[in-house]
Amino acid sequence: MAGLLRIIVQRLLLGIVTLFVVSVIIFVAVNALPGDFAEAILGQGATPEAVTAIREQLGLNQNAFTRYFVWLGGVLRGDFGVPLSQALFAGNFGTTATGTEVITVVDQIMPRLRNTLFLAGVSAAIAVPLAVTLGILTALYRNSAFDRSMNVTTLSAISSPEFFIAYVLILFLAVLNPVFPSLSNIFPGMEFSERLNRTMLPALTLTLAVTAQMMRMTRAAIINLLASPYIEMARLKGLSPMRVIVKHALPNALAPIITVIALNLAFLVTGVVVVEVVFVYPGIGQLFVDSVKIRDIPVVQACCLIFAAVYILLNLTADILSIVSNPRLRHPK
Amino acid sequence: MSEPLLKIRGLKIEGRSDETWNPIIKGVDLDLNKGEVIGMIGESGAGKSTIGLASMGFCRDGVRISEGSVVFDGVDLVTASAADKRALLGKRIAYVAQSAAASFNPAHKLIDQHTEGPVQHSVSYRSDSQADGIELYRRLRLPNPDEIGFRYPHQVSGGQLQRAMTAMAMACRPDLIIFDEPTTALDVTTQIEVLASIRDIVEQFDTAAIYITHDLAVVAQMADKIKVLLKGDEVEEADTRTMLSQPQEEYTKSLWAVRSFERPAKPAVATGATPVISVKNVTAAYGTVDVLHDVSFDIHEGRTVAVVGESGSGKSTTARCITGLLPPRIGHIEFDGQQLPLNYRQRDKMQLRQAQMIYQMADTALNPRKTIGETIGRPVEFYLGLKGKEKRAKVDALLEEIELEPTQYFHRLPSELSGGQKQRIGIARALAAEPKFIICDEVTSALDQLVAEGILKLLAKLQDQLGLSYMFITHDLATVRAISDEVVVMKDGVVVEQGEKADMFQPPHHPYTDLLLSSVPEMDPDWLDNLLKERGVDNIGDAAVDKM
């Protein structure tokens, strides 16, 4: 067990180092975006003087090195700064655009992030059990008509663009048969059931997008093991085919399945912009795109860092679970 | 006379390769009465395992029963439905596989796998089956029977797993058990314990058994009658004693004769001669754990030193030290009286060239994508610097030396060769460097006896022609007897005894050498009984506990 703990700590530290490297890349990349906030906000009437004034006011004239460490220092304290859009108003008028206190990046991102995580959670709760079950069934009935039709269906789903699937679902589940609302405008204080109801269509769209890969990996990982001597042994013990697969193959196939699930979960958090736009779902993806449009650098950087952290964290979890799924490591000699 | 428990008639089995079905089993009959043990022997590819599985109504992927019947207690398993077969499998017919380590599911505890059969077949409740499992572990003389079942397979040694698997096969008290080479993967001293355990328990419960093996001496201990198979056909069948004393067919006689190959003794080494290879006080470690302790021995020109010991005794580690793959922590290796650099990276081409290796698994030791010509040509070019026509001529000469026709084999891939031929290519590759010294690491243990004998004879011939020195790593004492001049016995990384072969096979011995020698099964059907009597049955159980 001590060995396991050491591996986990090692991976955790490695994750932190990765995150640090990613933060440098994010900073450099965001700063390499053409144009800047001052020009974007002043539009066509920008005079060089006005641009300089705003840049000075927001600290954009300092060199990149200083700005990076100021930003990193803030991030480490949990302070992602103030959105440039807010800071400008605060500086000019002593108040914010909305007339109340200064809204920080965290204030702006948190509710959006919660919404996105909710959507990802609902999608995962449908997609993961569905994919694993289908994977088991297709492995059990491999090369049957069921297996082939499932493969074709899921592959078509993953090959179609998400917006197309989204509109097809809207057509069938909102327009022709009004089961779910086609707009997913959720807001704080909403009842859970209502929130779930409105999240359903985007969640189903995402489910269709991620099921294929997880299902196929489950199927492949199981079939890969079917030639092994302990599976033959299980068959020769007269066990039912279902039991052979679920009890004897699946526990040994977990590692690759977990890895693919983690990758797909990460996609559910970071890759949902299109779906959010189609369903007008107030998630972090929309905020991210809006912020890039107006070159609101603190928000963009914060979003990128969150995305990176999600990826690293999920992969880390997958690694650890894969290790734990191996009895040799759980129960050393 | 009553109907036999298992009755196989005209069994024909086909295997698929490239869309066509080829016969594997060409019409075999078998009768087995209740409580009777039949031994099935033959070389690999004879179809022993295929028949074993077919007597459970089971075929591996790409194999099918094309004709015949397998009637078990009135049910024809060839025509029975999958569900009907499942009701019999595990419950009335059980299977013990060759490698228990691979056939236990790594994800579950032993006892959970043991109780699965009885619970799924509704034979008994989990708790009863668990108690029964512990009782079986006790009868099979497993150490700590109350506790061992609650371990995972990787926490239990190979010999113990093999006994746990026999216990698992017994879980539903079947009428018939198929033993598929259950001791082939074990060391000789462990093999004895497993053989004795299996025989006892089969007798106690009056279980019928099909015992599949390629080892004649083993089958002589286990079976009431023996069936000899060759390439999917039955050669002959007779009761064990008749078969051993009066084999009828030429093939059976040739199988019996293999064990008699032995090289004549060579003259003793002149005193003061410089050995080709000298291992000097070598201590070596993997990580921080020492696995070799102060190992020393010499190998002289034109002589074969057999290094004997069970798995984990440090035989192969010693070879790794000599080749420089594992630099010793203390001590060194001398070649012709010159000290070799410890790490192979620091050795020059001349030094590397002088020590070559032949590996156990010829299958994995040859690059599957390189033709034979390329595989042998590579060291010819690397060490001897030959190119073009000269290289081709050298490769052809080497192929002739290993008794393979050059024009026929030069362009073939390893997959187009038999196991014995692949091992010959391994020998040619080692010879290509024109070395003085070759390490043979269990080169015959993956081969059938007849093929192995051919390899041993070839190695002996090459030694006489080229004056080669061999270090022959093996756990098989019959091989030692056949080929060696000197013997080094290792245990737990220590040399326990060494000397001339003639002395080694004469008492008195070191107790461990004695144990090893007396554990090698002999063709006498009473051998195991006598040995057990000699050692006292309880001793075997104690020995098993000692091994923990």
Interface residues (C-beta under 8 A of the other chain):
Chain A: A227 S228 P229 Y230 E232 M233 A234 R235 L236 K237 G238 L239 S240 R243 K247 H248 P251 N252 P327 R328 H331 K333
Chain B: L53 M56 F58 R60 D61 K85 R86 A87 L88 L89 G90 K91 A94 Y95 A97 S99 A102 S103 F104 N105 P106 A107 H108 E116 G117 Q120 H121 R151 Y152 H154 Q155
